[in-house]
Amino acid sequence: MSGLKTVVRHGFTGGGVATLLLAGLFVVNADAAAPSMLLLIGWLAAVGVVLLLAGTRERLAVAGRTVGWPRVAAVGIWILAIGAGAFGVSQLRTLETGSGTWLLTAAMTVFAMGYLAWFARECWTGGRQLDDEMFAVE
């Protein structure tokens, strides 16, 4: 396994664990029965599980087909991007339009979604702009 691939896979493993821990903290410290909290906890748990699988498994059997870890990671990152965008937009609705906080939140939401979408595409395609060795499936 190349050095870059090791770093990326360890990053997915660490990100998956951290996201699962964050979901666990929401379960323990919040009103987990509220629909919005159930949605948040489910989103974080889904991202955590998928990223953890991408970081720890070289291949995964899905519906009778073998899928390499980069495609699994791409799905996890897409789930993260969609949830982050939804969360950002929900925060924009609570702020006064045109204020500094609103503009900062809008900019961060657009940047985060754009970056995550780009990285998910890189994972899915096996590296168009990044080193393809980084996404090798052995």
Backbone as a ProteinNet text record, in pm:
[ID]
protein_1_A
[PRIMARY]
MSGLKTVVRHGFTGGGVATLLLAGLFVVNADAAAPSMLLLIGWLAAVGVVLLLAGTRERLAVAGRTVGWPRVAAVGIWILAIGAGAFGVSQLRTLETGSGTWLLTAAMTVFAMGYLAWFARECWTGGRQLDDEMFAVE
[TERTIARY]
85.3	0	90	59.6	140.4	118.6	210.3	201.1	76.9	43	-75.9	-203.4	-207.9	-325.1	-342.7	-232.4	-238.1	-293.6	-248.6	-295.7	-445.5	-489	-631.1	-716	-673.4	-750.8	-755.4	-644.2	-645.6	-734.3	-736.3	-825	-971.1	-1007.5	-1145.9	-1180.2	-1085.9	-1110.2	-1129.9	-1040.5	-1050.8	-1175.5	-1207.9	-1329	-1454.4	-1455	-1569.9	-1588.5	-1479	-1486.2	-1531.4	-1473.1	-1509.8	-1656.8	-1705.5	-1845.3	-1939.2	-1901.8	-1983.5	-1983.7	-1870.2	-1865.3	-1952.6	-1950.5	-2034.7	-2182.6	-2219.5	-2358.1	-2394.9	-2301.4	-2325	-2342.7	-2266.7	-2281.7	-2419.6	-2469.8	-2603.7	-2708.7	-2688.3	-2783.5	-2786.5	-2669.1	-2658.4	-2703.6	-2667.9	-2685.4	-2803.6	-2882.5	-2991.8	-3122.2	-3228.9	-3359.9	-3364.3	-3321.4	-3306.7	-3440.2	-3549.5	-3680.6	-3732.6	-3675.3	-3719.7	-3686.1	-3778.9	-3754.7	-3628.6	-3601.5	-3481.3	-3354.6	-3358.6	-3241.5	-3224.8	-3335.2	-3326.4	-3264.7	-3302.7	-3246.9	-3097.2	-3058	-2916.9	-2835.2	-2885.6	-2814.7	-2804	-2910.5	-2907.8	-2809.4	-2806.7	-2712.9	-2569	-2537.9	-2401.8	-2363.5	-2456	-2426.8	-2401.9	-2482.1	-2463	-2327.8	-2292.6	-2162	-2050.7	-2062.3	-1958.8	-1937.9	-2046.5	-2035.4	-1973.6	-2019.3	-1968.5	-1821.3	-1781.8	-1640.8	-1553.5	-1603.6	-1528.5	-1509	-1611.8	-1598.4	-1498.6	-1503.2	-1409.5	-1265.6	-1246.9	-1112.9	-1057.6	-1144.1	-1096.2	-1109.6	-1189.6	-1210.4	-1160.2	-1083.3	-1033.1	-1146.9	-1229.8	-1346.3	-1465.5	-1584	-1706.3	-1807.8	-1875.5	-1979.5	-2110.1	-2163.4	-2289.3	-2380.1	-2491.6	-2590.8	-2527.8	-2440.2	-2379.4	-2262.6	-2227.3	-2113.5	-2006.2	-1883.3	-1772.4	-1744.2	-1737.9	-1714.6	-1585.1	-1497.2	-1371.5	-1392.5	-1296	-1308.5	-1325.1	-1266.2	-1287.3	-1433.5	-1505.4	-1646.8	-1730.2	-1694.3	-1762.5	-1739.2	-1614.2	-1581.5	-1657.9	-1671.1	-1743.6	-1888.4	-1951	-2089.5	-2096.1	-2002.6	-1999.9	-1980.5	-1894.1	-1868.6	-1989.7	-2059.6	-2182.9	-2288.1	-2301.6	-2397.6	-2359.1	-2230	-2181.4	-2211	-2187.7	-2211.1	-2358.4	-2445.2	-2589.3	-2637.7	-2594.6	-2634.5	-2577.4	-2451.4	-2390.8	-2461.9	-2499.7	-2574.3	-2710.9	-2779.6	-2911.6	-2899.9	-2798.4	-2778	-2745.6	-2659.4	-2624.1	-2744	-2826.3	-2946.1	-3044.4	-3055.7	-3146.5	-3098.2	-2967.6	-2914.9	-2938.1	-2932.3	-2955.8	-3097.3	-3191.5	-3330.4	-3350	-3261.3	-3276.1	-3206.3	-3125.7	-3048	-3112.4	-3078.2	-3128.3	-3055.5	-3132.1	-3074.7	-2986.4	-2867.7	-2775.8	-2683.6	-2702.2	-2613.5	-2478.9	-2379.7	-2247.7	-2247.6	-2323.6	-2332	-2398.8	-2502.4	-2571	-2476.6	-2402.5	-2309.7	-2197.3	-2146.3	-2041.7	-2094.5	-2213.6	-2274	-2300.5	-2350	-2375.5	-2245.4	-2141.8	-2012.9	-1954.5	-1962.3	-1909	-1988.3	-2119.4	-2203.1	-2169.3	-2158.6	-2125.9	-1986	-1889.6	-1753.3	-1748.6	-1812.3	-1809.5	-1875.7	-1991.2	-2058.3	-1976.2	-1917.2	-1835	-1712.5	-1644	-1524.6	-1558.9	-1661.6	-1700.4	-1748	-1821	-1865.4	-1745.9	-1648.1	-1527.8	-1451.2	-1433.5	-1358.4	-1433.5	-1565.5	-1643.7	-1627.1	-1625.5	-1603.7	-1464.2	-1364.8	-1228.7	-1223.8	-1291.1	-1295	-1368.2	-1481	-1561.6	-1486.5	-1416.6	-1347.2	-1207.1	-1159.4	-1026.1	-915.5	-947.1	-846.3	-829.3	-905.6	-887.3	-780.5	-787.3	-691.2	-590.6	-626.2	-534.5	-464.5	-359.5	-280.6	-366.7	-373.4	-456.8	-403.4	-276.3	-217.3	-280	-326.7	-389.3	-518.7	-585.2	-714.8	-707.7	-589.9	-573.2	-643.1	-707.5	-769.1	-684.3	-631.5	-541	-615.1
-117	0	123.3	218.5	339.2	429.1	522.9	613.7	700.7	753.4	837.6	757.9	636.4	552.6	522.2	496.2	468.9	588.5	706.2	827.8	847.4	828.8	847.2	744	617.7	511.4	533.2	573.8	602.3	723.1	820.5	935.1	895.7	805.5	756.7	678.8	597.7	521.7	616.9	712.5	809.6	895.3	937.8	1016.7	938.1	810.6	725.3	706.9	681.7	664.5	794.3	906.5	1035.4	1068.6	1039.6	1067.7	978	851.7	762.6	807.1	853.8	905.9	1030.5	1117.3	1236.5	1198.4	1099.9	1052.6	996.9	924.1	870.6	979.2	1087.8	1200.5	1264.8	1274.6	1330	1238.2	1107.9	1013.3	1030.5	1046.1	1054.2	1189.9	1298	1431.6	1509.9	1453.1	1531.5	1454.1	1522.8	1458.8	1376.9	1251.8	1167.3	1130.6	1155.5	1120.9	1227.9	1346.7	1453.3	1414.3	1437	1397.4	1458.5	1584.7	1647.4	1583.1	1541.5	1475	1334.8	1264.7	1132.2	1141.8	1244	1265.4	1295.2	1382.2	1416.8	1296.1	1220.7	1102.2	997.2	976.4	880.2	919.1	1048.1	1098.4	1076.5	1115.9	1098.3	950.9	866.5	723.5	663.5	702.2	650.2	691.8	817.9	865.6	790.9	776.8	709.9	565.7	491.8	350.4	335.6	414.1	401.9	441.1	550.3	589.2	488.6	432.5	330.1	206.8	166.5	53.2	83.6	205.7	242.4	242.9	277.3	282.8	148.6	53.8	-74	-191.4	-181.5	-292.4	-254	-340.9	-316.8	-328.6	-429	-451.7	-484.2	-453.3	-477.8	-540.3	-645.3	-708.7	-633.3	-579	-504.4	-561.1	-619.4	-675.2	-774.1	-857.6	-960.8	-915	-788	-735.3	-688.8	-695.5	-647.9	-502.4	-418.7	-275.7	-240.3	-167.1	-124.5	-13.4	3.1	101.6	244.6	287	426.2	459.1	364.2	389.2	391.3	307.4	309.7	445.1	491.6	622.4	734.3	723.9	827	837.1	722.8	723.5	791.5	757.7	820.4	970.6	1013.9	1157.6	1228	1162.7	1220.5	1237.1	1135.5	1145.2	1261.3	1275.5	1386.4	1520.9	1531.4	1656.7	1695.9	1599.8	1629.3	1674.4	1604.2	1642.8	1777	1802.8	1931.4	2045.8	2023.2	2125.7	2151.3	2043.9	2059.6	2131.7	2096.8	2163.7	2311.3	2341.1	2480.8	2563	2505.8	2577.3	2596.3	2496.5	2511.5	2621.8	2638.6	2746.4	2882.8	2888.4	3014.4	3066	2974.3	3014.4	3082.2	3055.5	3112.5	3247.4	3284.7	3408.9	3519.4	3643	3757	3764.6	3767.6	3767.7	3890.7	3867.4	3976.7	4013.9	3956.5	3987.6	3919.3	3959.5	3900.5	3752.4	3713.8	3573.2	3492.2	3547.8	3479.2	3458.7	3564	3554	3453.3	3452.8	3357.7	3214.1	3193.1	3060.1	3015.7	3103.9	3069.9	3034.2	3113.2	3086.5	2953	2926.4	2800.7	2680.3	2695.3	2586.7	2556	2658.9	2639.3	2579.9	2629.7	2576.6	2430.2	2399	2261.7	2165.9	2203.3	2115.2	2098.3	2205.1	2196.8	2109.6	2129.2	2050.2	1903.1	1874.7	1735.6	1668.9	1740.7	1684.6	1654.9	1744.8	1722.2	1600.2	1588.6	1476.4	1344.7	1347	1226	1182.6	1277.3	1244.7	1187.2	1242.2	1189	1044.6	1016.7	879.7	788	833.1	749.5	715.9	813	791.6	734.5	725.6	671.8	773	898.8	1004.3	1066.3	1168.6	1244.2	1350.2	1423.3	1529.8	1491.6	1397.2	1346.6	1222.7	1182.2	1067.2	940.8	871.5	751.3	638.4	643.7	544.4	553.5	670.6	692.4	611.7	584.5	517.3	374.5	315.6	179.2	78.8	-18.4	-128.2	-251.1	-308.2	-423.6	-553.7
0	0	0	-89.1	-99.5	21.5	40.8	154.1	150.6	31.7	19.7	46.1	-6.3	14.9	163	232.2	375.9	451.6	416.1	483.1	460.3	336.3	304.7	377.3	375.1	441	591.6	651.4	795.4	826	735.5	752.9	750.3	659.9	656.2	782.8	829.3	952.6	1070.2	1085.4	1194.9	1183.6	1062.4	1042	1073.1	1037.3	1068	1217	1286.6	1432.6	1498.9	1457.5	1517.3	1492.7	1373.8	1341.7	1422	1438.1	1521.2	1666.9	1717.4	1854.2	1868.7	1768.1	1772.2	1772.2	1690.9	1691.1	1828.4	1890.6	2024.6	2128.5	2114.8	2208	2194.6	2072	2053	2113.7	2106.3	2165.8	2317	2377.8	2523.9	2577.4	2509.8	2565.7	2511.6	2425.2	2367.5	2379.1	2344.5	2338.6	2209.5	2218.8	2100.6	2036.8	2103.7	2047.7	1952.4	1954.6	1864.5	1720.3	1628	1488.6	1428.8	1458.9	1403.8	1459.8	1586.9	1645.3	1588.4	1564.9	1503.3	1363.8	1289.8	1156.8	1165.1	1256.7	1274.5	1318.3	1414	1463.1	1353	1279.1	1168.2	1060	1026.9	926.3	971.2	1094.3	1145.3	1154	1196.1	1205.6	1067.2	968.9	833	776.9	794	746.8	818.7	949.1	1027.4	986.3	969.3	932.1	793.4	698	561.5	554.8	620.9	619.2	692.9	801	873.5	785.6	713.8	621.6	510.4	456.2	349.8	400.6	526.2	581.6	624	652.6	706.9	611.3	509	415.5	276.5	215	78.2	-23.2	-4	-89.7	-1.7	-55.2	19.7	-75.8	-31.5	-112.7	-92.1	-201.5	-197.7	-305.8	-264.4	-356.4	-454.4	-403.8	-486.9	-572.2	-564.7	-640.8	-544.6	-589.7	-508.7	-544.3	-442.3	-459.7	-388.3	-455.8	-395.6	-294.9	-206.1	-98.8	-148.4	-264.2	-305.6	-335.2	-392.7	-422.5	-295.5	-199.3	-69.3	-2.6	-8.3	49.4	-20.5	-152.6	-227.7	-181.1	-155.4	-106.5	30.3	118.9	251.3	244.3	154.4	141.3	81.2	-13	-67.8	40.7	126.3	236.9	328	353.9	436.2	370.2	239.8	167.6	168.1	143.7	140.7	278.1	382.4	518	559.8	522.9	557.2	486	361.5	287.8	349	384.6	446.8	580.5	658.7	786.9	766.2	669.6	641.8	599.2	511.6	465.8	580.9	667.6	782.1	875.7	886.9	970.3	905.7	774	703.9	727.4	741.4	763.3	898.1	995	1128.5	1141.8	1043.6	1052.9	969.3	1002.3	927.7	793.4	685.9	551.5	531.4	477	447.2	561.3	678	789.9	767.4	843.2	832	864.3	964.4	1002.7	892.7	831.7	722.6	604.8	568.1	455.4	483.3	605.5	641.8	638.1	690.9	688.5	545.7	461.7	321.1	250	271.7	207.1	253.5	384	436.3	384.2	373	321.9	176.8	95.4	-46.3	-60.7	15.3	8	51.1	163.3	214.8	116.7	63.1	-31.6	-159.2	-207.4	-328.2	-308.3	-197	-169.7	-150.9	-73.9	-50.8	-179.8	-263.6	-391.6	-481.4	-485.3	-564.7	-514.3	-383.2	-328.7	-347.9	-338.5	-364.2	-509.1	-601.2	-742.7	-764.4	-696.6	-706.2	-657.1	-547.6	-495.9	-593.5	-645.2	-733.3	-862.5	-918.8	-1046.4	-1028.1	-907.3	-883.7	-903.2	-901.1	-907.1	-1043.8	-1074.7	-1199.4	-1182.2	-1072.7	-1048.5	-940.6	-858.3	-756.2	-810.5	-745.2	-786.7	-785.4	-900.2	-907.1	-819.9	-785.7	-694.6	-556.1	-522.5	-391.8	-377.8	-489.8	-487.4	-541.4	-542.5	-594.2	-502.4	-565.4	-491.7	-519.1	-414.8	-431.1	-423
[MASK]
++++++++++++++++++++++++++++++++++++++++++++++++++++++++++++++++++++++++++++++++++++++++++++++++++++++++++++++++++++++++++++++++++++++++++

